[in-house]
Amino acid sequence: MTTKATVDLGEFTFESGESIPSLEVAYETYGEFTGDNAVLVCHALTGSAHVARRPDAGGETAGQARAWWGDVVGPGKAIDTTEYYVVCANAPGSCYGTTGPSSTNPETGEPYGTDFPPVTIGDWTRSQRRLLDELGVGRLHAVVGGSVGGMNVLDWLRRYPDDVDYAASVAAAARLDAQCLALDTVARRAITSDPNWNGGHYYDASATDESESSSDSSDGGSEPTDGLARARQIGHIMYLSKASMARKFGRRSAGREATREKPTDPAGAFFPYREVESYLDYQAEKFTERYDANSYLYLTRAMDDFDLAAGYESDADALAAFEGELLILSFTGDWHFTVEQAEVLADACRDAGVDVSHHVIESDHGHDAFLVEPEKVGPPLSALLSAGLDGRAITDTAEEEDEPEAFAPVHTSLFSE
């Protein structure tokens, strides 16, 4: 049983103190609710509610062609939708069905643009709680999320500690470090310095639907396509490791058959157009066709702003009320959210008396590993949901005595369709 729907939660006041008269939340559910089997999955930065494959989905769903965790969530998968009632909700501020900057302000009849209130991860959590109330779900069997979705999980544990039995924070941390904050800053500046950004009010009457493709600014379009493309390319670099980039591209030329719209500068025509350039250009182009520049600004700021200890004396103090069990998954090649950051979080849990297991996965895929290696991510999640931290597949090292259950490889990433 699957559901794809949107619910109007009515007036919503954000943590900034600003309100909107109506917050619509796009969500999908999978499986049948039996009262104690609900699993909330929190999506990453530019993900949608489309977490698993749907028999009725056909082609593109909510602007995102692939189910972003389709080899982890589904019938017979690690998060088994024949056993669990899985809910995934699109975050406020996004452009995949939930109210955000590109949505119409009912008070003006025009898109909000940057008049939309600032959004925090706490706002995501509060909207999810209200959605679950609408669905009749009280206590969650588990809440699971990767990347900024893993931060969303941590916010659940400090905000609603009595509502969760099990939690899994995958490829995440209690906060971003200064290097990642700096790179996100440059990405946002790429958008806001695009002449077509126009202070965030670049929408016109023919492009108010969030699902419409962006126009190419070089063809006279009004959207900040160039700025969003550069921001996305910075993101790609952040989420790949040196090893994975060397393996994928090296210093190879893309070949004579590869084309680019125009050289970046007059001298550029003399030098080779490398595979890594071609890849970044292609992914940027595809991304600008499906995502909104203002949403990218809003959601990266929400991620940057998150600090688990905010309002508390420490991370341990923030988590002290949680009496369930927490699984932390980190990846050795991930420099966006490092193994060291994950261990600091695990130490905070131990200090707070929270039952925790930090499972380190050997991988050179960078931050993308939590999406591209489901055969490594799936078994610990499955074990957590079925048996808690006593599950046989969960260890505190990357080595396991038994061979993990095989999962079909997935060829997606945070930065692909």
N, C-alpha and C positions, 0 to 999 in steps of 0.2 A: 504494500500500500504506500503510495507516494502522494504528496500534496505540494503544489506550487501556488502560493497565494501572497496577497498583501493585506495587512491589517492596519486599520487606522487607530492609533493609540490615543488620539485626541491631543489636547494641549500638552506640550512637553517643555519643561524648564531645564535648560542645560546648566552644567556646573558653573558656567560663566555668569549665571543669573538671568541671561536672556531667554526668552520664550518664543515658540512658534505656535500658532493656533492648532496645527495638526501635524503629527508625526506619523507618516506611513512607513511601515517596515515590511520589506519583501523577505519572505522566508520559504524554505522548503522543508518538508518532513519525509521521513522514510521509515517504514515499518509500522507496527501497531502498538499503541500505548496500552500498557497493562497496569499502570499505577506506580510501578517502581523501576521501570527500565528505561527512563529517558536519559539520553546522552546529548548534550549540547556541544556542537563543534564550532569553534570560533575561527573565522577565516583570516588570512594574512592581508597584507597592505592593500592590494588591488584585487582581492578575491571577491567572490559573490556568494550568495546562498546556495549556488549550484555545486555542492560538495561531492555528490555521487551521481552516477549515471541513472537516468530516468527512462523507463521504456516509452514514455509519452513525450519525451523532450524533442525528438526529431533532430534538428540541427542545432543552431545557436540557442543558448538559454541565457537570458538576462545580459546579453552582450558578450558573454564568455563562452566560447565554443566548446571547450572541454570541461568535464567535471574535474575540479582542481585536485581532488583527492580520491578519484574514482577507483584506484587500486588499493585503497585502505578502507574505504567506507562502501558497503554494499552487501548483497546476499553472499554469505560464505566468506566475506573478507574479514580483516582484523576487527573492525567495528561492524559487526554482523547485523544487518538490518532485518534479518529474520528473527533475531533475538532481542534487539534493542530498538527503541523508538528514537530515531536520530533527528535532531532539529538543528538547522543552520540558518542564521538570520544575517542579512546584509546590514552593515554598520551605518548609523546616521552619518551623513556627510559624503557618502559614496554616491555613485551614479548608476548603480545596478538595481534600481527599484525602490530603495529606501530614500526618504526625503534628504536632499542635499542642496548644494549651491545651484545646480542646474534645474532644480524643481521649481514649479510655479508658486510664488508667494500668493496665497489666496486673497490677501489684503490689497495687493497691487495688480494682480493679473500678469505680472512679469516674473521672469526667473529671479531667484534670490541673488545670485552672484555672490559677491563678498559681503552682502548684507546678511547672509546666513550666519547664525551665531557660531562662535568658536566651539569646536567639538573636542572632547576628551575621551580617553578609553573608558573612564568612569561613566560617561554618557552612553557608550556602547553597552556596557554591562547593565545599566539601569533600563535601557530599552529592551534588552534581552529578557530581563526579569519580568517586565510588563508583558512582553509577548508570551512568555511561558504561562503567566497568569491567565491570559486570554485562552490559551490552549488547555488549561486545566492541569498544568504540570506544576507541582509544588517542589518537593525535594528531587534533586537530580541524582541519578545513579553516578553520572560522571560528567565532567566538563573537560574538553580536550581542545587544544589549539596549537598552531605553529607560528613562529616568528612573532609579529605583533599580536597575533591571535593567542600566543602563549602568554603575553603580557595581559591580555584580556582574561585569560584563565586565572592569573595571579590576582587580578583585581576582584574576580569573583570570590576568591578565598578570603580576602580581607574585608570585602563589602557584605557578602552573604555567606559567612562561614558555616552556618547551620543548614545551608541548602544543598550541600555537595557531599557525597560519600567519597568519590575518587576523583582525582584530577591529574592531568598530564600536560605539562608545559614543555613544548618541543621546540628546540632551536630558539630559545628566548633567554631573557635575563630580567633582572629587577629594574634595569634602566639602560639606556644607550650610553656608550662612552663618548669622549670628546671628539674622536676621529669621525665616528659615524654622524654625530651631530653636525660636524663641519661639512661633511659631504652632502648631507640633506639640505643644509643651508645653501650650498652652491646650486643644488638641483632646483630648489625653489627660486633662487635668483634668476636662473635660466628662464623660468616661466614668467616671472614678474618683469623681467627686462625685455621680453618680447613685445614689440610695439602693439601687437594685436591683443595683448592681455587687457588693456584698457581699464586698469583698476579692478579687473575681475568681472566687468560688465560687457562681455563680448558676445553674448547670446543675441540672436535675432529671432523674429517671429517664425522663421522656417526651421529653427534648430532648437526648439525648447524641449523636445522629447529627449530624455537622457539616453535613449538607445540609439539615436542617430549618430552617424559617423561625423568626425570632425572634418572641416574643410581644409584644404591645403592652402596655407597663407600665400604661397608663391603663385597660386592661381587666383588671387583676389579674395580668398576666404577671409572671414573675420575672426577666426579662432587662433589662439597662440600655439599653433601646431609646432613651429620650430622650437619654441621654448620647452614645450612638453617633450618633444623628441630628445632634446639634449638632457633633460632631467632624467628621462627613462634610461638613456645610455649610461649615465652616472650610476643609476641604480643597478644596472646589469653588472657593471664592474664590481660593485660592492658585494654582490651576491654570488660571484664566482671566485674560486681560489686560483692562485698562481698555477698550481699543478693542472687543474682542469682547463684553464685557458691555454697552457702550453700544449696539452694533449689535443685540444680541439682545433687550435689555430696555428700555434707556433709563430713564425715570422713569414709564413707562406703568402704568396701573392694570390689573389682571388682568381687570376687568369683573365685572358682577353675577353672571355664570354661574359664576365661580370661587368656590370655597368653601375654607374652612380649618376645621380641627376646632374651634378656639376662638381668640378674640383673645388675644394674648400678655399683655395687661393690660386693665383696664377701659376705658381711653381708646382702646384699639386699634380698637374697633368704630366709632369716629367717622371714622377716617382710612382712606384707600384701601389695599386689599390689592394690592400692586404685583406686576407680572409677575416681577420678580427674586425676590420672596418666594415666590411660587407655585412657581417653578422649584426653588428650594432646598428647599422643603417636599416637593415631589414626589420629587426625587432622594434626599433623606434617607429618606423612607418606603420607596422601592424598595430602597435599600441595606441598611436594617435587616432586610429580609426575606431577605437572602441572605448576610450577613456576620456574623462573630462579633466581639464587642467586644474580647475579650481578644486575638484575633489582630491587631486594629488597634493595640492597645497594643504588642504584641511587634514587629510589623513596622515601625512608625514609629520605635521605639527602635533597631532594627537600622540603619535608614537614617540616623538622627541620629548614631549612633555611628561610622559609617564615616569614616575618614580615610586616604586613600591613603598618606600619609607615615608612619603609625603604625608604629613599630619600625624606621624608616629615617631617614636624615639629611634627606631631602627627597623630593618627588614624583619627581624625576628619578632619585634613587637607587632608589626602589621599582620603577621601570620599566626600569632599566638592563639587566636580564638578558633582556628580551624582544627577540628578533631578527626578529620578524615585522613586519607592517604594521598601523597603526592609523588608522582613519577616525573623526574626531570630527564629529558633526553638531550644530549649535546653531541656535536660532530667535530672530529679533530681538525678538519679542514675549514671550518667556519670561522672567519675572522670578523664577521658582523656581530654575532653573539657567540663568544668563545667558550671553550670548555672551562676555562678559568672563571669566567663570569658565572657559569652554571654551578660550579662548585662553591662559589661564594654564596649563591642562593641556597644551595643544599646545606651549607654550614649554618645559615640563618635559620633554616627549618629545624635543624638539630638543636640549635640554641633555644628555639621556641618549644621544643618537645613535639614537633610535628613528625609523624611517620613519613619518611622520605627515602627515595632511592634515586641516585644519580647514575644513569646508564650512559656511558660514553661509547659512541659508535665510531669506529675507524672509517673514515671517508675522506676522499680528496675532492669532493664535488662542491665544497664551499657551503654557503648557506642554503643553496638549492637542494642539498642532500635530503632534507626531510620530505621533499616532493619526488625526487627522482630515484630514491632507493626505498621503495615501499617494502621490499623483502627484508630490510633491516629495521624499519620503523614499525611495521605491522605486528610482529610477534610480541614485543614488549607491551604494546597497547592492548592487544588481545588478552594477554595474561593479566594485565591490570584490571580490565573490565570483568574478567571471569573469576579471578581469585585474589585480587588486591596485590599488594607488594610481595606476597608469598608466591605469586605466580612463577612457574619454573623459568620463563623466558626473561625475567627481569634480574639483572645482575648489576653490580657496581663497576664492572669493567667491560671492555669490548669483546672479551672472550666468552663463549658459551659452550658448555659441554655437548649439548645436543644441536644438531643442525636445525636452523630456524625453518619454519614452514615457508615453502616457496610461494612468492607472489609474483604476478606478471609484471615485468618492467614497465615503467611509465616514462613517456618521453615528453614531459611537460615541465614547466618551471614557473616561478613567480612572474617571469617576464616573457612568457609566451602566451599563445591564445588560450 
